[in-house]
Amino acid sequence: MRPLTIALALVALCLVPDLAFAADEAAGASPNWGIAVGAGLAMGLAVLGAGIGQGIAAGNAVAGIARNPGAGGTIATQMIIGLALIESLALISFVIAILLTFRV
């Protein structure tokens, strides 16, 4: 009985958005609302990935400096360059999201 209930609930969840799309265009809703939602989700995922990558890079750099304090300058320089490259990917995702939102 439980698998049948789950299957019916999934079918109901799949059919509910069709009611939202049945609204007429005079309601003021933009027909391209999905572009903004997709751009926002993509940007959020890109920033999430960049944040995780920066945390891992900084943590490993600190661990490397703790193991070999003499190489601290070299490790810190390489970490800063790596963090800048990771951040540039997040900024590129922001630019792409803005371009998609405003359809340039």
C-alpha positions in Angstrom: 0.0 0.0 0.0 2.8 2.4 0.8 4.5 2.3 -2.7 1.1 3.1 -4.2 0.6 6.1 -2.0 4.1 7.3 -2.8 3.5 6.9 -6.5 0.2 8.7 -6.4 1.8 11.6 -4.4 4.5 11.9 -7.0 1.9 12.0 -9.8 0.0 14.7 -8.0 3.2 16.7 -7.5 4.0 16.4 -11.2 0.5 17.6 -12.2 0.2 20.6 -9.9 2.6 22.9 -11.9 0.3 22.5 -14.9 -2.3 24.4 -13.1 0.1 27.3 -12.5 1.0 27.4 -16.2 -2.7 27.5 -17.2 -2.9 31.1 -16.0 -3.4 33.6 -18.8 -0.7 36.2 -19.8 -2.9 39.1 -18.7 -2.1 38.3 -15.1 1.2 40.2 -15.5 3.5 37.2 -15.3 6.4 37.1 -17.6 6.5 34.2 -20.0 10.3 33.9 -19.4 10.3 33.6 -15.6 12.2 30.3 -15.9 15.3 32.1 -17.2 15.6 34.2 -14.1 15.0 31.2 -11.8 17.6 29.1 -13.7 20.1 31.9 -13.7 19.7 32.3 -9.9 20.0 28.6 -9.3 23.1 28.3 -11.5 24.7 31.3 -9.8 23.9 29.8 -6.3 25.5 26.5 -7.3 28.5 28.2 -8.7 29.1 30.2 -5.6 28.5 27.2 -3.4 31.2 25.3 -5.4 33.6 28.2 -5.3 33.1 28.5 -1.5 33.8 24.9 -0.9 36.8 25.0 -3.2 38.2 28.0 -1.4 37.7 26.4 2.0 39.5 23.2 0.9 42.4 25.2 -0.7 42.9 27.4 2.3 42.7 24.5 4.7 45.3 22.5 2.7 47.5 25.6 2.5 47.4 26.1 6.2 48.1 22.4 6.8 51.1 22.6 4.4 52.5 25.6 6.1 52.1 23.9 9.5 54.1 20.9 8.2 56.8 23.0 6.6 56.9 26.5 7.9 59.9 27.3 5.7 57.8 27.0 2.6 55.1 29.3 4.0 55.8 32.2 1.6 55.6 30.0 -1.5 52.5 28.1 -0.4 50.8 31.4 0.5 51.5 32.9 -2.9 50.2 29.8 -4.7 47.2 29.8 -2.5 46.3 33.4 -3.2 46.7 32.8 -7.0 44.4 29.7 -6.7 41.8 31.6 -4.7 41.8 34.3 -7.2 41.2 31.8 -10.0 38.4 30.1 -8.0 36.8 33.5 -7.3 37.0 34.4 -11.0 34.8 31.4 -11.8 32.2 32.6 -9.4 32.3 36.1 -10.9 32.0 34.6 -14.4 28.9 32.7 -13.3 27.5 36.0 -11.9 28.1 37.8 -15.3 26.4 34.9 -17.2 23.4 35.0 -14.8 23.1 38.8 -15.4 23.3 38.3 -19.1 20.7 35.6 -19.1 18.4 37.6 -16.9 18.5 40.7 -19.0 18.9 38.7 -22.3 21.9 40.6 -23.7 
